[in-house]
Amino acid sequence: MRTRIKEYRARYNLTQEDLANLVGVRRETIVFLEKGKYNPSLKLAHDVAKALKTTIDELFIFDDEEGSIVEER
Amino acid sequence: MSDEGRYDDIKRKMRRDNAIFIVILTLSGAAALVEYWLGIGGPVFAMIILFFVAFAVVAIFRMLMADRMLKKIPEYMPDERVMKIDTYARSLSWYVTFCLVCLLVGLTAFHIIDPGAYLTLILIFLVMGYSWLVFKWYYGRKGDVQ
């Protein structure tokens, strides 16, 4: 799994600490989310997407999803 | 006192409590093993009881106070990742202890060793406590339990 959290965070000029405070988690959780090492709950994914004014499917990219998008095209 | 100073104070207290927790776990286990191997009763036995009581007091205090203290510090707040890792570490710790008990039952049944009830309890006490801490540390560094 890959995420675009870092990209969106930069867009809104937010630090990891700011985003962590917005969604109510530890900064380490945001670090592991950005690295794609942590698989979040649906609620956390929703909260992060909401904080970054986007949708869950825009923010989280799964490896098999990338393949299917290419096939569809 | 400023918010930052108060948070630092709470963090210091929590670190101290964690250190006490680990020291008591180690000392009570070590004392129990020494008592078992050397067969010394009396003062050593009293010391073990004292350690176990102190361990229980610290554990109960941590349970009652941890949530209240943690809520004051965002960086120590138990979020879903931390709780998931803690739950997983406890499950694995239980599983490791269960495997140990199975092994001891097998070894005792075939008369290979005869650990006795006291040594078995000490082993369970140490394995359960330490495996929980080790799994928590490992998955905390890894990021997730998968």
Backbone of each chain as ProteinMPNN parsed JSONL, in Angstrom:
{"seq_chain_A": "MRTRIKEYRARYNLTQEDLANLVGVRRETIVFLEKGKYNPSLKLAHDVAKALKTTIDELFIFDDEEGSIVEER", "coords_chain_A": {"N_chain_A": [[0.839, -1.192, 0.0], [0.506, 2.223, -0.835], [0.686, 5.692, 0.073], [-0.67, 9.024, -0.376], [-0.354, 10.909, 1.457], [1.765, 12.548, 2.323], [2.151, 14.224, 0.147], [-0.334, 15.587, 0.031], [-0.256, 16.757, 2.519], [1.829, 18.533, 2.259], [0.696, 20.185, 0.396], [-1.245, 21.546, 1.876], [0.357, 22.687, 3.667], [0.969, 21.427, 6.143], [2.351, 20.05, 9.124], [3.61, 16.821, 10.23], [2.968, 16.571, 12.864], [0.906, 18.464, 13.113], [-1.088, 17.288, 11.528], [-1.435, 14.924, 12.922], [-2.488, 15.918, 15.316], [-4.859, 16.962, 14.313], [-6.306, 14.686, 13.529], [-6.26, 13.228, 15.814], [-4.291, 11.336, 16.654], [-1.096, 9.706, 17.411], [2.07, 11.226, 16.469], [3.845, 9.379, 15.428], [2.184, 7.489, 14.306], [1.246, 8.78, 12.035], [3.668, 8.972, 10.697], [4.252, 6.216, 10.16], [2.019, 5.672, 8.613], [2.447, 7.284, 6.359], [4.702, 6.04, 5.35], [3.584, 3.772, 4.479], [3.515, 1.595, 6.068], [1.708, 1.108, 8.01], [-1.498, -0.191, 8.365], [-4.389, 1.417, 8.294], [-7.45, 1.834, 10.279], [-10.816, 1.947, 8.983], [-12.063, 4.186, 9.948], [-9.943, 5.862, 10.765], [-8.683, 6.257, 8.301], [-10.718, 7.623, 7.002], [-10.869, 9.918, 8.638], [-8.325, 11.045, 8.208], [-8.426, 11.531, 5.474], [-10.517, 13.364, 5.434], [-9.418, 15.458, 6.934], [-7.467, 16.244, 5.167], [-8.921, 17.177, 3.127], [-9.857, 15.481, 1.047], [-10.553, 12.321, -0.64], [-10.792, 8.878, 0.535], [-9.973, 6.954, -1.394], [-8.409, 8.501, -3.024], [-6.301, 9.056, -1.472], [-5.162, 6.676, -0.488], [-3.354, 4.164, -2.031], [-3.494, 1.044, -3.402], [-1.382, -1.751, -4.223], [-2.355, -3.73, -6.05], [-4.406, -2.314, -7.145], [-3.219, -0.383, -8.754], [-2.403, -1.917, -10.947], [-4.868, -2.768, -12.004], [-5.953, -0.361, -12.822], [-4.271, 0.342, -14.909], [-4.83, -1.775, -16.649], [-7.546, -1.258, -17.269], [-7.319, 1.065, -18.751]], "CA_chain_A": [[0.0, 0.0, 0.0], [1.193, 3.523, -0.835], [-0.254, 6.775, 0.387], [-0.304, 10.346, -0.891], [-0.539, 11.81, 2.608], [2.847, 13.534, 2.354], [1.858, 15.166, -0.943], [-1.466, 16.423, 0.437], [0.171, 17.517, 3.689], [2.65, 19.64, 1.734], [-0.238, 21.082, -0.289], [-1.905, 22.387, 2.886], [1.403, 23.2, 4.565], [0.761, 20.852, 7.477], [3.417, 19.151, 9.579], [3.078, 15.529, 10.704], [2.411, 16.863, 14.191], [-0.382, 19.146, 12.911], [-2.06, 16.31, 11.036], [-1.695, 14.001, 14.04], [-3.403, 16.6, 16.236], [-6.167, 17.117, 13.65], [-7.058, 13.424, 13.512], [-6.246, 12.657, 17.162], [-3.399, 10.167, 16.824], [0.295, 10.08, 17.675], [2.825, 11.603, 15.277], [4.437, 8.141, 14.877], [1.166, 6.821, 13.486], [1.273, 9.476, 10.737], [4.941, 8.573, 10.07], [4.092, 4.86, 9.622], [0.995, 5.744, 7.549], [3.1, 7.846, 5.167], [5.633, 5.04, 4.817], [2.778, 2.641, 4.009], [3.789, 0.454, 6.944], [0.571, 0.887, 8.905], [-2.787, -0.379, 7.714], [-5.292, 2.084, 9.242], [-8.862, 1.442, 10.309], [-11.61, 2.741, 8.04], [-12.349, 5.48, 10.592], [-8.749, 6.716, 10.7], [-8.51, 6.615, 6.887], [-11.741, 8.654, 6.74], [-10.48, 11.147, 9.35], [-7.153, 11.625, 7.534], [-8.911, 12.049, 4.185], [-11.325, 14.558, 5.731], [-8.485, 16.518, 7.36], [-6.709, 16.696, 3.997], [-9.949, 17.6, 2.171], [-9.871, 14.595, -0.121], [-11.278, 11.073, -0.373], [-9.925, 7.759, 0.925], [-9.359, 6.305, -2.568], [-7.386, 9.412, -3.571], [-5.182, 9.105, -0.521], [-4.531, 5.36, -0.301], [-3.229, 3.425, -3.297], [-3.079, -0.349, -3.182], [-0.543, -2.235, -5.322], [-3.168, -4.406, -7.072], [-5.249, -1.277, -7.732], [-2.43, 0.246, -9.814], [-2.45, -2.834, -12.085], [-6.211, -2.777, -12.61], [-6.16, 0.932, -13.492], [-3.538, 0.253, -16.177], [-5.587, -2.686, -17.522], [-8.763, -0.576, -17.721], [-6.939, 2.041, -19.765]], "C_chain_A": [[0.882, 1.254, 0.0], [0.178, 4.593, -0.449], [0.249, 8.092, -0.209], [-0.45, 11.397, 0.215], [0.502, 12.931, 2.593], [2.58, 14.655, 1.34], [0.739, 16.142, -0.531], [-1.107, 17.308, 1.634], [0.969, 18.747, 3.244], [1.745, 20.68, 1.07], [-0.891, 22.055, 0.694], [-0.935, 22.908, 3.942], [1.216, 22.719, 6.011], [1.961, 19.99, 7.853], [2.766, 17.832, 10.008], [2.382, 15.725, 12.043], [1.022, 17.513, 14.056], [-1.458, 18.145, 12.496], [-2.441, 15.324, 12.146], [-2.682, 14.631, 15.02], [-4.798, 16.739, 15.634], [-6.989, 15.83, 13.714], [-7.028, 12.694, 14.851], [-5.454, 11.377, 17.296], [-1.987, 10.664, 17.148], [0.993, 10.425, 16.369], [3.424, 10.358, 14.606], [3.46, 7.415, 13.963], [1.128, 7.45, 12.096], [2.543, 9.074, 9.972], [4.784, 7.199, 9.41], [3.037, 4.805, 8.507], [1.64, 6.231, 6.253], [4.042, 6.843, 4.512], [4.885, 3.831, 4.237], [2.996, 1.398, 4.855], [2.63, 0.151, 7.877], [-0.728, 0.853, 8.115], [-3.866, 0.218, 8.619], [-6.706, 1.512, 9.233], [-9.604, 2.349, 9.321], [-11.873, 4.139, 8.617], [-11.14, 6.412, 10.5], [-8.506, 7.18, 9.263], [-9.478, 7.745, 6.519], [-11.341, 9.984, 7.374], [-9.3, 11.842, 8.665], [-7.59, 12.261, 6.213], [-9.693, 13.342, 4.39], [-10.422, 15.735, 6.118], [-7.72, 17.091, 6.174], [-7.632, 17.072, 2.833], [-9.916, 16.789, 0.881], [-10.654, 13.326, 0.224], [-10.287, 9.957, -0.049], [-9.231, 7.16, -0.298], [-8.345, 7.203, -3.274], [-6.1, 9.315, -2.748], [-4.423, 7.782, -0.404], [-4.547, 4.59, -1.608], [-2.715, 2.016, -3.0], [-2.368, -0.865, -4.428], [-1.366, -2.894, -6.433], [-4.067, -3.413, -7.811], [-4.528, -0.62, -8.915], [-2.488, -0.59, -11.099], [-3.776, -2.767, -12.802], [-6.493, -1.466, -13.341], [-5.486, 0.896, -14.867], [-4.308, -0.623, -17.168], [-6.825, -2.011, -18.11], [-8.465, 0.396, -18.856], [-6.567, 1.325, -21.059]], "O_chain_A": [[1.869, 1.337, 0.732], [-1.028, 4.42, -0.622], [1.434, 8.247, -0.502], [-0.639, 12.586, -0.044], [0.182, 14.099, 2.817], [2.752, 15.84, 1.623], [0.853, 17.353, -0.719], [-1.578, 18.439, 1.757], [0.804, 19.844, 3.778], [1.985, 21.884, 1.162], [-1.069, 23.235, 0.389], [-1.332, 23.481, 4.957], [1.296, 23.498, 6.961], [2.521, 19.287, 7.012], [1.545, 17.735, 10.132], [1.343, 15.123, 12.316], [0.089, 17.165, 14.779], [-2.571, 18.142, 13.023], [-3.603, 14.944, 12.29], [-3.601, 13.965, 15.497], [-5.8, 16.647, 16.344], [-8.201, 15.864, 13.924], [-7.684, 11.666, 15.016], [-5.883, 10.44, 17.968], [-1.718, 11.865, 17.157], [0.579, 9.984, 15.297], [3.503, 10.283, 13.38], [3.858, 6.804, 12.972], [0.994, 6.745, 11.095], [2.506, 8.863, 8.76], [5.136, 7.028, 8.243], [3.143, 4.003, 7.58], [1.411, 5.665, 5.185], [4.169, 6.797, 3.289], [5.485, 2.975, 3.586], [2.703, 0.283, 4.423], [2.566, -0.927, 8.468], [-1.016, 1.74, 7.312], [-4.232, -0.403, 9.617], [-7.103, 0.804, 8.307], [-9.084, 3.376, 8.886], [-11.902, 5.133, 7.892], [-11.281, 7.597, 10.198], [-8.168, 8.34, 9.026], [-9.113, 8.692, 5.823], [-11.453, 11.039, 6.751], [-9.272, 13.068, 8.551], [-7.183, 13.373, 5.877], [-9.554, 14.294, 3.621], [-10.64, 16.865, 5.681], [-7.365, 18.27, 6.164], [-7.18, 17.26, 1.703], [-9.942, 17.336, -0.221], [-11.332, 13.265, 1.25], [-9.093, 10.077, -0.322], [-8.032, 6.885, -0.252], [-7.513, 6.716, -4.039], [-4.99, 9.468, -3.256], [-3.203, 7.766, -0.242], [-5.598, 4.385, -2.216], [-1.642, 1.834, -2.424], [-2.698, -0.474, -5.547], [-1.118, -2.655, -7.615], [-4.442, -3.642, -8.961], [-5.14, -0.336, -9.945], [-2.605, -0.046, -12.197], [-3.834, -2.716, -14.03], [-7.187, -1.456, -14.357], [-6.051, 1.357, -15.859], [-4.435, -0.291, -18.346], [-7.122, -2.165, -19.295], [-9.247, 0.536, -19.796], [-6.216, 1.974, -22.044]]}, "seq_chain_B": "MSDEGRYDDIKRKMRRDNAIFIVILTLSGAAALVEYWLGIGGPVFAMIILFFVAFAVVAIFRMLMADRMLKKIPEYMPDERVMKIDTYARSLSWYVTFCLVCLLVGLTAFHIIDPGAYLTLILIFLVMGYSWLVFKWYYGRKGDVQ", "coords_chain_B": {"N_chain_B": [[2.638, 26.249, 36.905], [3.73, 25.753, 33.525], [1.974, 24.334, 30.631], [3.7, 22.735, 29.137], [5.733, 22.197, 30.977], [4.289, 20.777, 32.867], [3.565, 18.54, 31.341], [6.077, 17.461, 30.839], [6.727, 16.746, 33.405], [4.809, 14.778, 33.941], [5.541, 12.913, 31.998], [8.074, 12.221, 32.928], [7.384, 11.004, 35.342], [5.955, 8.833, 34.349], [7.926, 7.444, 32.962], [9.547, 6.772, 35.099], [7.793, 5.117, 36.528], [7.554, 3.046, 34.68], [10.174, 2.088, 34.707], [10.334, 1.214, 37.353], [8.456, -0.817, 37.25], [9.678, -2.677, 35.492], [12.04, -3.236, 36.887], [11.034, -4.355, 39.275], [9.738, -6.579, 38.242], [11.949, -8.004, 37.242], [13.596, -8.313, 39.549], [11.876, -9.672, 41.336], [11.437, -12.03, 39.949], [14.086, -12.989, 39.724], [14.744, -13.237, 42.443], [12.904, -15.162, 43.193], [13.785, -17.321, 41.661], [16.352, -17.718, 42.725], [15.657, -18.383, 45.334], [14.363, -20.743, 44.77], [16.384, -22.405, 43.649], [18.444, -22.382, 45.611], [17.063, -23.025, 47.813], [16.445, -21.428, 49.953], [14.636, -20.228, 52.62], [12.617, -18.204, 54.732], [13.876, -14.98, 55.217], [14.377, -14.47, 52.498], [12.15, -15.512, 51.242], [10.254, -13.822, 52.331], [11.09, -11.479, 51.159], [10.529, -11.988, 48.496], [7.737, -12.102, 48.569], [7.287, -9.48, 49.296], [8.237, -8.148, 46.984], [6.43, -9.113, 45.101], [4.05, -8.042, 46.078], [4.64, -5.316, 45.876], [4.936, -5.16, 43.116], [2.343, -5.77, 42.313], [1.01, -3.56, 43.399], [2.153, -1.416, 41.949], [1.359, -2.177, 39.369], [-1.448, -2.038, 39.576], [-1.73, 0.671, 40.166], [-0.714, 1.805, 37.812], [-2.601, 0.885, 35.988], [-4.912, 2.213, 36.877], [-4.184, 4.916, 36.732], [-2.96, 5.416, 34.279], [-4.547, 5.99, 31.925], [-5.722, 8.459, 32.604], [-3.439, 10.044, 32.865], [-2.23, 9.776, 30.378], [-4.04, 10.954, 28.614], [-3.539, 13.605, 28.882], [-1.286, 14.116, 27.481], [-0.638, 14.546, 24.222], [1.293, 13.197, 22.589], [1.692, 10.839, 23.926], [-0.697, 9.673, 23.873], [-2.857, 6.892, 23.754], [-3.387, 5.776, 20.736], [-5.205, 4.241, 17.941], [-3.304, 2.572, 16.654], [-1.37, 2.04, 18.616], [-2.944, 0.778, 20.542], [-3.763, -1.434, 19.106], [-1.34, -2.743, 18.664], [-0.635, -3.256, 21.317], [-2.69, -4.979, 22.135], [-2.25, -7.118, 20.385], [0.319, -7.845, 21.175], [-0.191, -8.745, 23.763], [-1.797, -10.966, 23.159], [0.015, -12.589, 21.741], [1.896, -12.953, 23.724], [0.409, -14.435, 25.546], [0.106, -16.718, 23.947], [2.757, -17.615, 23.623], [3.312, -18.239, 26.268], [1.447, -20.263, 26.642], [2.466, -22.188, 24.874], [4.842, -22.722, 26.223], [3.823, -23.86, 28.563], [2.624, -26.148, 27.459], [4.928, -27.448, 26.55], [6.23, -27.903, 28.975], [4.372, -29.602, 30.182], [4.535, -31.805, 28.459], [7.266, -32.542, 28.765], [7.272, -33.16, 31.46], [5.422, -35.235, 31.531], [6.757, -37.243, 30.162], [8.716, -37.786, 31.934], [11.108, -36.374, 31.715], [11.919, -33.911, 32.735], [11.17, -32.493, 35.965], [9.661, -29.918, 36.809], [8.071, -28.884, 38.874], [5.536, -27.153, 40.801], [6.187, -24.598, 41.768], [8.5, -23.632, 40.335], [7.397, -23.672, 37.787], [5.43, -21.704, 38.018], [7.055, -19.436, 38.417], [8.413, -19.364, 35.969], [6.263, -18.935, 34.185], [5.415, -16.444, 35.088], [7.679, -14.827, 34.478], [8.069, -15.28, 31.684], [5.6, -14.488, 30.583], [5.438, -11.745, 31.324], [7.852, -10.603, 30.231], [7.753, -11.399, 27.494], [5.532, -10.014, 26.59], [6.41, -7.326, 26.848], [8.563, -7.413, 25.019], [7.325, -8.077, 22.55], [5.675, -5.853, 22.275], [7.556, -3.817, 22.005], [8.871, -4.669, 19.662], [6.821, -4.683, 17.619], [6.06, -2.047, 17.827], [8.272, -0.735, 16.787], [8.232, -1.779, 14.243], [5.863, -0.823, 13.184], [3.318, -1.82, 12.485], [1.154, -4.675, 13.081], [1.1, -6.504, 11.084]], "CA_chain_B": [[3.518, 25.523, 35.973], [3.202, 25.785, 32.158], [1.507, 23.039, 30.117], [4.867, 21.947, 28.722], [6.406, 21.746, 32.195], [3.451, 19.746, 33.487], [3.667, 17.347, 30.51], [7.397, 16.883, 31.094], [6.659, 16.149, 34.729], [4.027, 13.536, 33.812], [6.371, 11.971, 31.224], [9.132, 11.749, 33.825], [6.754, 10.087, 36.294], [5.594, 7.606, 33.635], [9.176, 6.721, 32.708], [9.969, 6.229, 36.39], [6.901, 3.991, 36.816], [7.933, 1.934, 33.789], [11.442, 1.544, 35.202], [10.013, 0.465, 38.585], [7.728, -2.008, 36.789], [10.644, -3.636, 34.934], [12.963, -3.633, 37.972], [10.324, -5.258, 40.187], [9.53, -7.834, 37.502], [13.234, -8.695, 37.184], [14.056, -8.691, 40.885], [11.017, -10.701, 41.942], [11.718, -13.278, 39.226], [15.421, -13.44, 40.112], [14.684, -13.665, 43.845], [12.15, -16.415, 43.239], [14.652, -18.379, 41.117], [17.407, -17.969, 43.731], [15.008, -19.098, 46.434], [14.051, -22.103, 44.306], [17.607, -23.203, 43.471], [19.214, -22.497, 46.847], [16.169, -23.547, 48.844], [16.487, -20.558, 51.135], [13.318, -19.71, 53.001], [12.703, -17.084, 55.671], [13.941, -13.601, 54.725], [14.287, -14.433, 51.026], [10.746, -15.735, 50.909], [9.558, -12.575, 52.698], [11.465, -10.479, 50.15], [9.758, -12.31, 47.28], [6.358, -11.669, 48.818], [7.324, -8.018, 49.254], [8.358, -7.757, 45.587], [5.172, -9.407, 44.411], [3.056, -7.063, 46.539], [5.011, -4.03, 45.268], [4.631, -5.323, 41.693], [0.883, -5.678, 42.183], [0.618, -2.172, 43.697], [2.543, -0.587, 40.79], [0.521, -2.57, 38.23], [-2.797, -1.497, 39.797], [-1.602, 2.121, 40.041], [-0.555, 2.11, 36.384], [-3.887, 0.637, 35.326], [-5.871, 3.242, 37.26], [-3.735, 6.265, 36.42], [-2.38, 5.558, 32.945], [-5.452, 6.663, 30.989], [-5.867, 9.865, 32.994], [-2.189, 10.752, 32.589], [-1.949, 9.759, 28.945], [-4.944, 11.866, 27.906], [-3.007, 14.967, 28.978], [-0.122, 14.263, 26.604], [-0.996, 14.031, 22.898], [2.265, 12.261, 22.009], [1.609, 9.557, 24.632], [-2.084, 9.232, 23.805], [-2.938, 5.577, 23.12], [-4.259, 5.798, 19.557], [-5.611, 2.902, 17.484], [-2.132, 1.756, 16.326], [-0.758, 1.616, 19.877], [-3.847, -0.176, 21.193], [-3.745, -2.646, 18.28], [-0.068, -3.403, 18.953], [-0.675, -3.735, 22.696], [-3.586, -6.137, 22.164], [-1.569, -8.201, 19.666], [1.447, -8.272, 22.02], [-0.761, -9.532, 24.858], [-2.231, -12.262, 22.602], [1.21, -13.386, 21.449], [2.49, -13.291, 25.01], [-0.398, -15.556, 26.052], [0.386, -17.878, 23.097], [4.106, -18.094, 23.973], [3.196, -18.862, 27.59], [0.701, -21.501, 26.436], [3.426, -23.126, 24.282], [5.759, -23.098, 27.3], [3.087, -24.772, 29.452], [2.493, -27.409, 26.712], [6.253, -28.062, 26.565], [6.486, -28.389, 30.343], [3.485, -30.751, 30.401], [5.128, -32.914, 27.7], [8.525, -32.961, 29.393], [6.954, -33.777, 32.754], [4.72, -36.489, 31.264], [7.753, -38.253, 29.768], [9.688, -37.851, 33.053], [12.404, -35.805, 31.318], [12.174, -33.002, 33.865], [10.039, -32.329, 36.876], [9.887, -28.56, 37.301], [7.316, -28.56, 40.093], [4.582, -26.042, 40.652], [6.797, -23.302, 42.074], [9.331, -23.202, 39.205], [6.477, -23.422, 36.671], [4.815, -20.382, 38.233], [8.084, -18.405, 38.196], [8.636, -19.311, 34.516], [5.086, -18.291, 33.567], [5.477, -15.037, 35.51], [8.73, -14.122, 33.723], [7.841, -15.377, 30.234], [4.443, -13.676, 30.224], [5.788, -10.32, 31.461], [8.88, -10.162, 29.285], [7.353, -11.572, 26.088], [4.609, -8.898, 26.307], [7.236, -6.13, 26.628], [9.372, -7.593, 23.801], [6.437, -7.981, 21.377], [5.239, -4.448, 22.183], [8.713, -3.061, 21.487], [9.136, -5.092, 18.278], [5.781, -4.19, 16.696], [6.114, -0.59, 17.893], [9.318, -0.322, 15.83], [7.836, -2.216, 12.9], [4.795, 0.08, 12.734], [2.028, -2.498, 12.501], [1.294, -6.078, 13.488], [1.09, -7.389, 9.914]], "C_chain_B": [[2.899, 25.538, 34.567], [2.767, 24.382, 31.726], [2.675, 22.126, 29.794], [5.588, 21.347, 29.929], [5.634, 20.634, 32.867], [3.54, 18.436, 32.71], [5.001, 16.644, 30.745], [7.407, 16.141, 32.419], [5.927, 14.803, 34.677], [4.849, 12.476, 33.074], [7.457, 11.351, 32.103], [8.566, 10.712, 34.798], [6.427, 8.748, 35.62], [6.819, 6.761, 33.339], [9.658, 6.045, 33.989], [9.108, 5.009, 36.748], [7.24, 2.781, 35.966], [9.204, 1.265, 34.279], [11.188, 0.699, 36.446], [9.355, -0.868, 38.222], [8.707, -3.09, 36.321], [11.598, -4.144, 36.02], [12.283, -4.633, 38.908], [10.093, -6.612, 39.535], [10.814, -8.661, 37.516], [13.654, -9.205, 38.565], [13.199, -9.792, 41.508], [11.237, -12.045, 41.272], [13.05, -13.855, 39.653], [15.419, -13.978, 41.542], [13.975, -15.008, 43.969], [13.001, -17.572, 42.733], [15.759, -18.745, 42.109], [16.836, -18.786, 44.886], [14.752, -20.554, 46.048], [15.307, -22.973, 44.258], [18.376, -23.421, 44.779], [18.371, -23.026, 48.007], [16.177, -22.716, 50.119], [15.075, -20.049, 51.425], [13.482, -18.442, 53.814], [12.762, -15.726, 55.013], [13.775, -13.498, 53.203], [12.826, -14.595, 50.596], [9.929, -14.471, 51.196], [9.832, -11.494, 51.653], [10.653, -10.697, 48.864], [8.322, -11.82, 47.424], [6.266, -10.149, 48.703], [7.377, -7.517, 47.814], [7.038, -7.973, 44.842], [4.087, -8.396, 44.802], [3.332, -5.709, 45.883], [4.663, -4.036, 43.778], [3.128, -5.128, 41.458], [0.416, -4.233, 42.399], [0.92, -1.267, 42.5], [1.631, -0.889, 39.6], [-0.884, -1.974, 38.358], [-2.783, 0.026, 39.623], [-1.532, 2.528, 38.573], [-1.895, 1.967, 35.654], [-4.871, 1.768, 35.595], [-5.493, 4.626, 36.742], [-3.337, 6.487, 34.966], [-3.282, 6.358, 32.001], [-5.569, 8.148, 31.289], [-4.629, 10.665, 32.619], [-1.95, 10.868, 31.087], [-2.8, 10.765, 28.174], [-4.413, 13.302, 27.898], [-1.854, 15.19, 27.998], [-0.439, 13.689, 25.227], [-0.018, 12.981, 22.378], [2.258, 10.894, 22.706], [0.2, 8.964, 24.567], [-2.169, 7.853, 23.134], [-3.904, 5.608, 21.941], [-4.502, 4.37, 19.069], [-4.417, 1.991, 17.179], [-1.511, 1.185, 17.603], [-1.62, 0.549, 20.56], [-3.854, -1.514, 20.45], [-2.477, -3.455, 18.598], [-0.083, -4.003, 20.356], [-1.533, -4.997, 22.796], [-2.91, -7.346, 21.521], [-0.42, -8.765, 20.517], [0.948, -9.132, 23.175], [-1.189, -10.919, 24.362], [-1.027, -13.163, 22.352], [1.892, -13.846, 22.73], [1.751, -14.479, 25.636], [-0.049, -16.832, 25.276], [1.751, -18.493, 23.438], [4.056, -18.82, 25.308], [2.473, -20.21, 27.484], [1.628, -22.586, 25.857], [4.395, -23.637, 25.353], [5.096, -24.118, 28.225], [2.939, -26.139, 28.779], [3.81, -28.182, 26.768], [6.55, -28.673, 27.934], [5.625, -29.615, 30.658], [4.074, -31.989, 29.721], [6.371, -33.459, 28.374], [8.28, -33.649, 30.735], [6.302, -35.148, 32.541], [5.7, -37.605, 30.891], [8.9, -38.377, 30.777], [11.074, -37.341, 32.643], [12.84, -34.779, 32.368], [10.951, -32.978, 34.767], [10.16, -30.95, 37.51], [9.164, -28.223, 38.613], [6.487, -27.299, 39.902], [5.256, -24.68, 40.817], [7.616, -22.776, 40.9], [8.457, -22.876, 37.989], [5.844, -22.039, 36.794], [5.806, -19.252, 37.977], [8.31, -18.234, 36.688], [7.493, -18.589, 33.811], [5.104, -16.79, 33.848], [6.475, -14.255, 34.649], [8.444, -14.118, 32.22], [6.676, -14.482, 29.808], [4.786, -12.176, 30.252], [6.757, -9.865, 30.394], [8.451, -10.309, 27.822], [6.393, -10.441, 25.678], [5.408, -7.631, 25.992], [8.005, -6.224, 25.31], [8.497, -7.442, 22.554], [5.955, -6.53, 21.165], [6.341, -3.595, 21.56], [8.92, -3.379, 19.999], [8.1, -4.516, 17.306], [5.691, -2.661, 16.704], [7.145, -0.051, 16.902], [8.926, -0.642, 14.4], [6.724, -1.321, 12.331], [3.417, -0.544, 12.803], [2.242, -3.972, 12.855], [1.331, -7.032, 12.299], [2.473, -7.474, 9.265]], "O_chain_B": [[1.689, 25.357, 34.422], [3.127, 23.383, 32.348], [2.672, 20.937, 30.11], [5.995, 20.186, 29.926], [6.214, 19.673, 33.372], [3.585, 17.357, 33.302], [5.068, 15.419, 30.84], [7.998, 15.069, 32.553], [6.361, 13.822, 35.282], [4.863, 11.306, 33.456], [7.728, 10.151, 32.045], [9.184, 9.677, 35.047], [6.591, 7.681, 36.212], [6.783, 5.535, 33.442], [10.116, 4.903, 33.971], [9.625, 3.994, 37.215], [7.224, 1.645, 36.439], [9.314, 0.039, 34.275], [11.745, -0.39, 36.591], [9.658, -1.907, 38.809], [8.589, -4.257, 36.697], [11.923, -5.33, 36.068], [12.883, -5.638, 39.291], [10.229, -7.656, 40.173], [10.781, -9.865, 37.768], [14.019, -10.369, 38.727], [13.717, -10.723, 42.125], [11.227, -13.082, 41.934], [13.159, -15.053, 39.916], [16.004, -15.023, 41.828], [14.383, -15.875, 44.741], [12.959, -18.669, 43.289], [16.065, -19.92, 42.309], [17.447, -19.748, 45.351], [14.895, -21.468, 46.86], [15.318, -24.104, 44.744], [18.895, -24.51, 45.025], [18.9, -23.422, 49.046], [15.947, -23.227, 51.215], [14.413, -19.501, 50.544], [14.422, -17.682, 53.582], [11.822, -15.334, 54.322], [13.133, -12.582, 52.69], [12.344, -13.899, 49.703], [9.042, -14.096, 50.429], [8.953, -10.706, 51.302], [10.166, -9.754, 48.24], [7.767, -11.203, 46.515], [5.334, -9.6, 48.116], [6.663, -6.583, 47.45], [6.597, -7.128, 44.063], [3.307, -7.952, 43.959], [2.42, -5.037, 45.402], [4.159, -3.048, 43.245], [2.708, -4.426, 40.539], [-0.457, -3.741, 41.684], [0.084, -0.465, 42.083], [1.183, 0.025, 38.907], [-1.444, -1.47, 37.385], [-3.689, 0.602, 39.02], [-2.2, 3.469, 38.143], [-2.269, 2.799, 34.827], [-5.57, 2.232, 34.694], [-6.359, 5.414, 36.362], [-3.372, 7.615, 34.475], [-2.824, 7.298, 31.352], [-5.524, 8.989, 30.39], [-4.72, 11.791, 32.129], [-1.527, 11.911, 30.588], [-2.339, 11.358, 27.198], [-4.774, 14.108, 27.04], [-1.49, 16.332, 27.719], [-0.504, 12.469, 25.072], [-0.437, 11.984, 21.791], [2.752, 9.911, 22.155], [-0.067, 7.9, 25.127], [-1.609, 7.664, 22.055], [-5.113, 5.48, 22.129], [-4.063, 3.408, 19.7], [-4.486, 0.784, 17.409], [-1.169, 0.004, 17.666], [-1.11, -0.442, 21.082], [-3.938, -2.579, 21.061], [-2.526, -4.672, 18.776], [0.394, -5.119, 20.566], [-1.153, -5.963, 23.458], [-2.985, -8.459, 22.041], [-0.208, -9.976, 20.578], [1.578, -10.129, 23.53], [-0.977, -11.921, 25.045], [-1.037, -14.343, 22.701], [2.396, -14.966, 22.819], [2.365, -15.398, 26.179], [0.08, -17.903, 25.87], [1.892, -19.713, 23.531], [4.668, -19.875, 25.477], [2.842, -21.175, 28.152], [1.589, -23.741, 26.281], [4.727, -24.822, 25.391], [5.713, -25.107, 28.622], [3.105, -27.171, 29.428], [3.827, -29.391, 26.998], [7.048, -29.794, 28.042], [6.083, -30.549, 31.316], [4.114, -33.073, 30.304], [6.525, -34.669, 28.54], [8.981, -34.592, 31.102], [6.585, -36.099, 33.269], [5.502, -38.764, 31.257], [9.923, -39.001, 30.496], [12.09, -37.812, 33.154], [13.983, -34.785, 32.825], [9.855, -33.387, 34.381], [10.691, -30.813, 38.612], [9.617, -27.363, 39.368], [6.704, -26.506, 38.986], [4.941, -23.73, 40.1], [7.461, -21.622, 40.502], [8.735, -21.93, 37.252], [5.734, -21.301, 35.815], [5.45, -18.23, 37.391], [8.389, -17.112, 36.189], [7.72, -17.74, 32.949], [4.841, -15.975, 32.963], [6.169, -13.17, 34.154], [8.561, -13.084, 31.563], [6.758, -13.798, 28.787], [4.463, -11.438, 29.321], [6.523, -8.859, 29.723], [8.751, -9.443, 27.0], [6.443, -9.969, 24.542], [5.134, -6.943, 25.008], [8.094, -5.246, 24.569], [8.883, -6.756, 21.607], [5.846, -6.055, 20.035], [6.081, -2.757, 20.697], [9.118, -2.478, 19.184], [8.464, -3.929, 16.287], [5.293, -2.053, 15.71], [6.915, 0.97, 16.254], [9.234, 0.103, 13.47], [6.665, -1.096, 11.122], [2.446, 0.133, 13.143], [3.376, -4.447, 12.917], [1.565, -8.228, 12.469], [2.645, -8.175, 8.268]]}, "name": "protein", "num_of_chains": 2, "seq": "MRTRIKEYRARYNLTQEDLANLVGVRRETIVFLEKGKYNPSLKLAHDVAKALKTTIDELFIFDDEEGSIVEERMSDEGRYDDIKRKMRRDNAIFIVILTLSGAAALVEYWLGIGGPVFAMIILFFVAFAVVAIFRMLMADRMLKKIPEYMPDERVMKIDTYARSLSWYVTFCLVCLLVGLTAFHIIDPGAYLTLILIFLVMGYSWLVFKWYYGRKGDVQ"}
